[in-house]
Amino acid sequence: MPDDPPGYGVPLALKARLNEVEGCWLDVQCDCGRSIRYPIRMMVRSLGPGHHLGEIVPRLKCEKCGAKPATVHLCETAIREFCKGAPPGWSVQLHPLP
């Protein structure tokens, strides 16, 4: 699985507007054990298409404990790691910065 999507790296991913990555997902993991895979298309619906990922990622908080996430990945699909079924797509770690 490639680490970076075609044409993207961490700096470009953080500058991307939500509508530019609308088909992707955020995989958010917290130290408390909670994890969520959030479709960006839902962020477009609630926040609008013009926000940059670099504005949104620092504002994310865990719904369970209120802490900032341990890791955030921009993912091509809802599957970031290989398991049974379809293979995972690319992913880029947005937080903490690699």
Backbone hydrogen bonds in HBPLUS format (Angstrom, degrees):
<---DONOR---> <-ACCEPTOR-->    atom                        ^
c    i                          cat <-CA-CA->   ^        H-A-AA   ^      H-
h    n   atom  resd res      DA  || num        DHA   H-A  angle D-A-AA Bond
n    s   type  num  typ     dist DA aas  dist angle  dist       angle   num
A0008-TYR N   A0005-PRO O   3.00 MM   3  5.27 167.3  2.02 134.3 133.4     1
A0013-ALA N   A0009-GLY O   2.89 MM   4  5.96 159.2  1.93 158.0 165.0     2
A0014-LEU N   A0010-VAL O   3.00 MM   4  6.16 160.6  2.03 158.5 161.9     3
A0015-LYS N   A0011-PRO O   3.22 MM   4  6.42 135.7  2.43 136.1 147.4     4
A0015-LYS N   A0012-LEU O   3.14 MM   3  5.03 128.3  2.42  92.6 106.5     5
A0016-ALA N   A0012-LEU O   3.02 MM   4  6.14 118.2  2.42 139.8 155.1     6
A0016-ALA N   A0013-ALA O   3.18 MM   3  5.11 147.5  2.29  97.0 106.6     7
A0054-GLY N   A0014-LEU O   2.70 MM  40  4.31 139.5  1.86 144.0 133.7     8
A0053-LEU N   A0016-ALA O   2.98 MM  37  6.00 152.2  2.06 165.2 171.7     9
A0020-GLU N   A0017-ARG O   2.86 MM   3  5.32 144.4  1.98 112.8 123.9    10
A0018-LEU N   A0051-HIS O   2.85 MM  33  5.85 144.6  1.97 164.6 175.7    11
A0021-VAL N   A0018-LEU O   3.14 MM   3  5.43 147.3  2.25 106.8 115.9    12
A0019-ASN N   A0049-PRO O   3.27 MM  30  4.77 158.4  2.32 135.8 130.0    13
A0024-CYS N   A0021-VAL O   2.92 MM   3  5.47 165.6  1.94 125.0 128.4    14
A0040-ILE N   A0024-CYS O   3.06 MM  16  5.84 169.1  2.07 144.6 147.6    15
A0025-TRP N   A0075-CYS O   2.87 MM  50  5.06 159.7  1.91 146.3 151.7    16
A0075-CYS N   A0025-TRP O   2.78 MM  50  5.06 171.7  1.78 155.5 157.0    17
A0026-LEU N   A0038-TYR O   2.81 MM  12  5.09 161.1  1.85 144.7 150.5    18
A0038-TYR N   A0026-LEU O   2.75 MM  12  5.09 159.3  1.79 154.0 155.0    19
A0027-ASP N   A0073-HIS O   2.86 MM  46  5.06 163.0  1.88 148.6 154.5    20
A0073-HIS N   A0027-ASP O   2.94 MM  46  5.06 154.0  2.01 137.4 146.0    21
A0028-VAL N   A0036-ILE O   2.83 MM   8  5.34 169.3  1.84 169.7 169.7    22
A0036-ILE N   A0028-VAL O   2.93 MM   8  5.34 153.6  2.00 150.5 158.6    23
A0029-GLN N   A0071-THR O   2.96 MM  42  5.23 169.5  1.98 150.8 153.2    24
A0070-ALA N   A0029-GLN O   2.70 MM  41  5.67 137.0  1.88 139.5 154.0    25
A0071-THR N   A0029-GLN O   3.17 MM  42  5.23 161.2  2.20 138.9 142.3    26
A0030-CYS N   A0034-ARG O   2.89 MM   4  5.40 155.4  1.95 172.1 175.3    27
A0033-GLY N   A0030-CYS O   3.12 MM   3  5.62 164.5  2.15 114.2 118.6    28
A0042-MET N   A0039-PRO O   3.03 MM   3  5.68 147.8  2.14 114.1 122.1    29
A0043-MET N   A0040-ILE O   2.88 MM   3  4.99 123.7  2.21 100.0 115.5    30
A0044-VAL N   A0040-ILE O   2.96 MM   4  6.36 151.4  2.04 154.4 163.0    31
A0045-ARG N   A0041-ARG O   3.19 MM   4  6.43 150.2  2.28 136.0 142.9    32
A0046-SER N   A0042-MET O   3.10 MM   4  6.36 153.5  2.18 141.6 148.1    33
A0047-LEU N   A0043-MET O   2.67 MM   4  5.54 164.2  1.69 155.1 160.0    34
A0048-GLY N   A0044-VAL O   2.89 MM   4  4.57 138.1  2.06 115.5 126.7    35
A0055-GLU N   A0052-HIS O   3.00 MM   3  5.37 150.6  2.09 108.7 117.5    36
A0056-ILE N   A0052-HIS O   3.34 MM   4  6.69 147.1  2.46 144.6 153.6    37
A0056-ILE N   A0053-LEU O   3.06 MM   3  5.06 120.7  2.43  96.6 111.7    38
A0057-VAL N   A0053-LEU O   2.92 MM   4  5.95 177.0  1.92 167.9 167.0    39
A0059-ARG N   A0056-ILE O   2.93 MM   3  5.35 141.3  2.08 113.5 125.3    40
A0060-LEU N   A0057-VAL O   3.24 MM   3  5.47 163.3  2.27 111.0 116.0    41
A0062-CYS N   A0067-ALA O   2.77 MM   5  5.38 161.6  1.80 155.5 161.3    42
A0066-GLY N   A0062-CYS O   2.90 MM   4  4.68 135.2  2.11 119.2 131.4    43
A0072-VAL N   A0095-HIS O   2.83 MM  23  4.93 144.6  1.95 144.0 142.1    44
A0094-LEU N   A0072-VAL O   2.73 MM  22  5.47 157.5  1.78 151.9 159.5    45
A0095-HIS N   A0072-VAL O   3.23 MM  23  4.93 150.3  2.33 138.3 136.9    46
A0074-LEU N   A0092-VAL O   2.83 MM  18  5.17 159.2  1.88 153.3 154.4    47
A0092-VAL N   A0074-LEU O   2.82 MM  18  5.17 151.3  1.90 145.1 154.9    48
A0076-GLU N   A0090-TRP O   2.99 MM  14  5.48 162.2  2.03 159.9 157.3    49
